[in-house]
Amino acid sequence: MLQGKGLFAKRSIKKGETIFIERPLVSAQFLWNTLYKYKACEYCLRALETAEGNARRLSGIPGLSLPHPELCRVRPEQHQACPQCQVMYCSSECRQAAADQYHQALCLGPSEEDPDHPINKLKDAWRSMHYPPETSSIMLMAKMVAMVKQAKDKAHLQKLFTHFCSRTANEEEEIAHKLLGEQFRGQLALLHSLFTEALYDDRLGRWFVPEGFRSLFALVGTNGQGIGTSSLSQWVHACDALELPAQQREHLDSFIDQLYKDIEKETGDFLNCEGSGLFLLQSSCNHSCIPNAEVSFPDNNFLLHLSALCDINQGEEICISYLDCCQRDRSRHSRHKILRENYLFVCSCPKCVSQMDELDVTSEEEEEEEGVAEGETEGDEMEDEMTDV
């Protein structure tokens, strides 16, 4: 498999070990997620609801009380709003960091709820094109522009953004098609027009011409890593770690099981504050259908933890999976179809190579669809780049 990027172990790494913790260059909560009252820190995406408040909203049971409330780590007394637009942060540190990095350029002040403000028009247009389950956000691009506008060293920041995987013009169109649907060309043109009206800066001219905007759109669509945070999930993990007598443990586990049943009935699968971010190191990880590392967000914020799923030898490549557990268990043909449609490459990891002689077996639904198009090998268009960690 020809690869443009790669992450390699400089030393032996043990199973379960944290390989690195990384802060995103930029991140943003998804817009439908925000609209549906999933309250997260505008800067670090930390869930702002208490575990109990979160459980009450998701279950639709307003009088619900959680046992062991002391295990909830949310501290509402530390939350702060932007004095101008009232956007919420989990702490004064996050409010200040946002102001220093991008929020001065994006703050709507008293126009925060004004539907005619150019930034709100851009958000509404995006929501009308990209429905849940969300995978990206136009506000990730808006924050990139705002960060460069506010940066002292604008050239350095722009250079950092060029480290992410780039695409050919045809691939950029495929990504836009995937994110926006059949009418993607007209929708991309509308987004470009609204984006320019809201954020234009002549020092960033190349991001505002149609080709540059499409490239920026594809960069975010290709490299954005999903982020999920939940105060309730963090509380459940803390409950799991409690040392309790058997009867109390059984009672607590039963309570949590019933709570999740109530939530599933009321809310379905959408449990977390969700967004995406651009992570320099993580974006260097190639895919494998038998990954040796996985991404998680255990701190209930945007800090990404990459952990070893097995022992990794010095010099060995560190790979994550772009597929979820269920997708990884499907046939080689099915996995290739998903990867080709979403990431525009054909996988040749050891698992795929070992299954090359298998029949192209897919589910009945997939058999009705067109076969997998011949894809390019992962990373063909990128210059060679390897990173040791």
N, C-alpha and C positions, 0 to 999 in steps of 0.2 A: 504494500500500500504506500504510494507516494504521499508524503505528508509535508505540509508547509510549516506546521508548528508542532511542538511536542514538549512534554514535561517529563523530565527524567530524574530518578532518585540519585542524589549524590552520596547517600549512605543507605544502609539497610534500614527498613522501616517495618515495625511489628504490626500485626493485625490489631485494629482498634485504635492505633496511634493517630493523633491529629497531625497531619502532614503540614498544614498551614492554616492560618486564619487570615482572611482578606476582607478589606473594606472596599466597597465599590467606588469606582471613579465618579459614577453618577447613578442615581436610582430614583424611581418614581412609583407611587401607588397606581394601580389600574383605575381608570376613570369610572367604570360601572361599579367596581368594588367600593369606591369612595361614595358614589351616589346612593348605594344601598346601605349606608350608615356603618360600614366597617371602619371604625375610627382608628387611624394610625398616625404616628408622628410624621409630619410632613418631610422631615429630614431622614431619620433612620428607620422608618416604617415600624417602630415598636408599637404593638397593640396598646391603645390607650384605655380601653374598657377594662374594668376589673374582671377577674375570672367569673365572679358571680354575675355581674352585669352582662357579660358576654353570654353566659349560660342562659340567663333569663331571656335575652333577645332571641337567641338562636332556637330555644325550645318553645318560645311563646308562653312560658309560665312565669308571670310577673312576680309571684310571691316566692319563687324558688330560693332556698338557702343552701349554700355549699358547706359541707363539713370542712374543717381545717382551713378556714379563711386566711389564717396567718401564712399559708404557703403561697398565696398570690403575691407576686413581686411588683405589681403595678402600683405606682405611688402618685395618685391624682393630685396630691398637694404640691408636687413638683412640676406639674404641667404648666406650660406657658403659651399664651397666644401672641401672634404678631400684633403689635399695638395698632398697626394700620389696617390690616385685612382680616384679623382674627383667626387666621390659619393656626392650627394647634401643633405644639411640640411637646415631647415628653419631658424636656428639661430646658433650663436656660442655656446649657451648653449646646444643645441641638439648635435652639432658636438662633443663637449667635453664629454657629457654624453655617447655617443656611443663609443668614444675612450676609456673611462674609463671602460665601462662595457663589450664590446665584439669586437669592430671593429679592435683593434690591431691584434687580432687572425684571422680576416676574410679579412682584407684589402689586395687587390690583387696588389696594386701599379700600375706599368706600364702594368701589365698583365690583367687589368680589362676587356679588350676586346679580350683577347687571348682565342680562343675556346678550346685550349688544356690544359688550366689550370684545375687542378682537380676540383675546385669549380665550374667553368663554365661547365665542363662536367657533374657534378651533376645536375646543374640547367637545362641544355638542356635535360638530361634524364627525369627529372621530368616533364618538359613541354611536352615531347613526350608521357607521360603516363596520365597526368591529364589536360584535356582541360577545357576551360570556359563552363559553369559558375563554377569558382573555389571555392573550399571550404577549402583548406588547402595549405600548402607550406612546402617543404623540408627544406627551409631556416629557418623556425621556429625551427626545430631540430638543424640545424647548429648553430644558435645563442645560443641555450641552451648549446651546447658543448663549444662554444667560451666563454660564460659567466662563466662557471665553470673553464675553463682554466685560465681566467684572475682574478678570484675571490681570495681574500686573504683567506676567510673562505670557502673553497670548500665544506666541509661537510655540512655546514648550507644551502648553495644554493641547493645542491643535495637533502637535506631533504625537502626543500620547494617544489621541483618538485614532490616529492612523495605524497604530499597532494592532487594531482589531482586524479580523478577517475581512478582506474586500472581495468583491464579486465582479464578474463580467456583466455587461449590459443586459444580456439575455437572462442571466441568473437573477439580476436585480428585478427584472419584470416578473419572473416566477415567484419571487418572495412577495412582491406587492400583490400579485394574484392570490397567493395563499392567505395573506392577511386581510385583504379587502374584498375578495370574491370576483365574480365575472365582470363587473363594471369597474375594474380596478384602474384603468387608464383615466377615465373621467374623474373618479374619486381621488386619484393621486394628484391630478391637476387642480382639483378644488382644494385639497389639503395644502398643496404648494402655494396657492394664492392666499389662503387664510394664514398660513405660516409666515409668509412674507409680510402680509399686512400687520401681523401681530408683533413680529420680532426682527424685522430687517435691520441689518447693520452693514454698512459698506465695507467694513474691515473683514467681514465674513462672506464676501460676495459669492465665492464659489459654492457655498452651501445653499444659496438662494436661487441660483439658476436651475432650470428643471432637471438637468443631468446630475448636478451636485446634490439636489434635494432627494432625488431617487437613490443616489448612492448612500446618503445619510440614512434614509428610510431602510434600505437593505442592511446597512451596518447594524442598526438597532434590531431589526427583525432576525438577523442571523446570530448575533452575539449576545442578545439579552438573556440573562439567566433569571429564571423565575425566583421570587422571594416570597415566602409565606411566614407570617407571624401570628401567634395566637396566645393570649393570656390563659385561656382555658386549657389548651394543650400543655402549656408549661405547668399549670397547676396539676393536671393529671399526672405528668411525669414526676412531679414532686411527691404526689400521693403514692405513686408506685415505689418510690424510694424509702417510704416510711417503714420502720420496723414496728409491726403491730402484732398483737396476739391473733391467733388464727380466726377467731370469731369476728373480731373487729375488721380484720383484713377481708374476710368474706363479705361482710356487710358493706364495706367501702367499695369493693369491686362491683358488687351488685348495684349499688347506687350509681356508679359511673356507667355501667352497662346500660342501665335504664335511661340515664340522661342522654347518652348517644342515640338510643332508639327514639327518644322524644325529639331530639334535634333533627334526626334523619327524616322523621315524619313531618316536621314543621318547615325545615330549611333545605333539606337535601344534602348535597355534597359540598356546598359552599360554606366552609367553616372558618376560613382564615382571612386576615387582612392580606391581600395579594398585590404584588407589584413585580417589577423587574429591575435589573441593574446591569451595568457593564463592569466586569471584573477582569483586570489585566491578566493575572496568573491563571485563573480558572478558565478563561477563554483560550488558553494555550493547550488545554487538555484535549487530546483526541478521544474519539468514541471507541468503545469496544462493547460487543454484546455479552462479554464476560469481563466486566470492569473489575479493577483491583482497588478502586477508590470511589467514594460517594460524597455528594454535597449535602450539607444540612445547615439549618439556622437555629441552633439550640439556645441562643441568647435572646430570642424574641425580638430581634432587630435585624438590620441588614448585614451583620457580620457573617461572612460565609466560612464555614468550617469544612475542610476537605480531610476526610478520614480514610484510613486504609481498611479495605474489606478482607485482606489477607496479608501475609508477609510479602514484602516487596524487596527484592534484592537490589544492591547498589548497581546503578547503571540501567536498571529496568525502566521501561516507560510507564508512567502513571496515567491510567486511562479511566474515564468515567463513562457512564452510559447515557446517551441522549434519549433512551427509551425507558419507560417505567417497567416494573417487575413483570406485569402481565404481558406487555409487548415483547419483552425479552424471551418469554416462553413460547412465542409463536414461531411459525415456520420461517426458514431463511427467506423465502419469497415474500412473506408478509412483513418481516423486519425491513427488508430492502425497500419495499414499497413505501413504508412510513418514512424511512430515512431519506429516500429520494425526494418524496413530496415535501418534506419539512426542512431538510438540511442540504439537499442537492448534491449528495454523494452516494457512491456505492461502497458499502463496507466490505473490507477483506480482512477482518479480525480472525484469529485462530478458529473461533466457533464457525464463522461463515465459510472459511476455507475448508474445514472438515466436513461441512454439509453441502459442498458444491455438487455432489452427485445425486442429492436427494431430488425427488420430483417437486415441481413448484406447487406445493399443496397450500391452499388458502381456504378460508371459510367460505360458505355459500355466498355471503354478501359480497366478499371481495372478488369472487369469481365472476360476478355480474359486471364488475368494473373493468376498465381497461387494464392491460398488463403494465408492468413497470417499464417506464421509458429507460432507454440506455443512459446511465448517468455518468458523470465524470468522477474520477477517483478523487477522494477527499483531499482538498488542499491544492489541486493542480495549479490554481491561479495565484497561489501565495508564494512569496519568496521563502526560501528555507530559513527556519528559525527554531532553535531548540533552547529550552530553558532547564537548568538544573535546579532542583530544590532539595 
